[in-house]
Amino acid sequence: RFLANMSHELRTPLNAIIGFSEVISGQLFGALGSGRYLEYAQDILRSGRHLLAVINDVLDLSKSESGRMTLEARPQDLHDVLADCISIVREQCADAGLALKVGGLDRALPVSGDSAKLRQIFLNLLSNAIKFTEPGGQVSLLADLSADEIAVTIADTGIGMDPEDLKVAFEPFGQVDNRLERRYEGTGLGLPLTKALIDLHGGSLRIDSARGLGTRATVRFAKRQVLAETG
């Protein structure tokens, strides 16, 4: 209840910050003059959106831990969800100097689930892969449909994690690199929330990683779950 109330109180002024900074950065009422004003407006907009995402993640994780997160499940084509995610991160990969490889999206991938939450699952995993991969590396997404399940694997050639680091990463607010000067910023909510959303769908998540050798995350949906709404 406290988090729900606080999120409301924070969202109200935050929506104004985001809305007005969109107007300013878009220069809807004319040029701003100095280029620095435009840069500052864009920084405010990015920061506001980031803060809103953090608030949403905290609230979602608290709902999951209290068993109050709901799922609006219906027949979905996971192909469409994954294609949307790829279109969103394609430019991020280009800006980060990463190659993006995609496979297995040449056919329908029927699932029963909540499209918004499914999108959140795969955007979180793709964003992590991009975030922890150095320029010149590669991020890949491969979808596979077998007789028993749908499996989606997101892999990268990034910094990777030791087994001990992986345990920390699954803890809420866990930071593998917990120094104040850590290079990779984040709240430590992405992976725990992703796991909670996958569990809510009756799926499973496996992460294989090694320091310096990259990370491979595989999300699986069992056939009985996948085809429950499609016959």
N, C-alpha and C positions, 0 to 999 in steps of 0.2 A: 504494500500500500504506500509505503514511504517512497519507493522508487517511482511508482506510477505518478504520485503527486509531484515529485521533484521533476520528473521528465516533462510533465505538463508546464510547470513553472519555467523550466529552462527553454522549452520549445517555443513558447510565445514570443519572448524577445529575440530568440535565435531566428525565427522565421522572418522577423523584421530586418535583422542584420543581413540575412541571405537575400531577401527580396530587394532591399534597397541597394545592396552591393552589386546585384545583377543589373539593376537599372544604371548605376554609375559606371560599372565596367563596360556595359554595352553602349554607354554614351548616348542614351536615348533622347536626351534633351540638349544635345550639343557636345562639342569637344571639351575636354577637361582642361586643356592648356598644357601644362607640363606633363611629359610622359611618365613621370614618377607617380602622379596621381592615379593614372590608369594601372600601374603596377601595384600600387597599394590597394586599390579597389579589388583587383584580382586576387591579391593575397588574402584580403578579408573574406572574399567569397569562398576561396579554397579552404580557409581555416574554419569558416562557419559550417560548410558542408561536412568537413571532417568531424567537427564537434557533434553535429547532428547524428552522424553515423555511429559515433562512440556512444551517445545517449541511447540510440536504438538498440545497439548491441548489448549494453548493460541491462536494459529492460527485458530484451528477449531472453538473455541468459538467466535472469532472475525468474522469469516465467517458466523456463524449462526446469530449473532446479526445484521450483515449487509445484511442478506438475500442472501448471495452468496454461501452458502453451497449446494452442489449438491448431488443428490441421484441416484445411479446406481441400480435402483430397477429391480428385476427379480424374478421369482418363486424360492422359497427356502424351504428347509425342516428345520424348526427351531430346530428340533431334533438334526441335525448334528451340528449346531452352538452351542447349549447348551452342547452337548457331548464334543465338543472341549474345551469349557470353563471349564467344570468339570475336564477334564484331565489336564488342565493347573494349576488349583488351588488345586488339590488334595494333591500335595506335600506341598504346602503352609500351608494347614490345618494341615497336619501331623506335620510339623515343629513347628506350633503354638500350638500344643496340643489340637486341636479341632476335634470333630466328624463331618463328612460330610455326610449328608443324602440327597438322590436324589430320586425323584419320578416322574412318568408321562412321562418317556422317553422310554416307551415301544411301541410307535406308532408314525406314521408320524404326523408332525405339520406343515402343509403347510402355508407359508406366502409369501407375495410379499415384498421384501426389498433388502437392500444392505448388503451382508453377512459380510463385514468387519466392517460396522457400527453397525450391530446387535451384532456382537461379542464384540465390544467395550462397548456397553450398558451393557451387562450381566457380562463382566469381571470387569467393574467399580463397579457394585453393589455387586458382589461377593467379590471383593477386600476390599470394605468398610466393609462388614460384617465380614471378617476375621480380619481386622485391629482393629475393635472396640470390639472384643470379647475376653474375658480373657481365658487363658488355662483351659481346662476342659469343655468349653462350646461347643455349637453346631451351625453349619451353615447348612441351608437346602435350596434346590431348588426343587420346585414342579411345574410341567407344567400341565395345564388342558385344554382340548379341549371340548367346549360345542357347542350347536347349533348356538350360536351367536358370540362367540369369542374364542381366545386363551388367556389364562392368565398364566403368569409365576410369581411365588411368591418366593422371596429370603428372608429368615428370619434368624435371629440370636438371641442368648441369651446374647448379649453384653450389653454395658453400656447404650444404649438408649438415647433418647433426649426428652426434654420438647417441647411443642408447639412453644415456643419462639425460642428455639434453631433450630427447624426445618425450621423456616422462614429464619434464618441467613444462614443455610446450603444451601439453594437454591439460595443465592445471589453469583454472581461471586466473587471469592477470599474471600468468607465468611468463618470465622473460629468460630466454636461454642465455643472453648476454645482459646481465642485470647491472652493469656498471652505469653510472650516470652519463658517461660519455659514449654509451653504446652507439654503434653506427646505424643500426637498423631500428628506426622508431616504430612503436606500436603499443597497443594497450594490453596485448596478451589475451584477447578475447576471441580472436578469429578462429583458431583451431578448436577450442572447447565448444564454441557456439556451432561451428560446422558439424562436429561430432553429435551434438544434441539434435540438430536438425535431421541428420541422417538417421539417427536412432528413432526419431519421431516418424520417419517414413518406413521403418522396419528394415532399414538397410544396414550395411556395415562399412567401416572405414579401416583400411590398413595402410600404414605408412612405413616404407622402407627407406632408410637414409644412412649415409655414412659421411663423416667429416671430410670435406673436400671432394666428394664424389657425387653430390647432388641428392635429390629427394624424389621418391616416387609415391604418390598417393593414389590408392585405388578404392573407388566407391562401388559397392555391389548392391543390387536389388534382386532378391530371389524371384524365381519365376512365379511362384504363387502370389507374391506381392505385385509383381510387374503386370501380370495378366488378370488380376482379380476383377478389374472393372472392364476388361476388353474381351473376356471370354476366351 
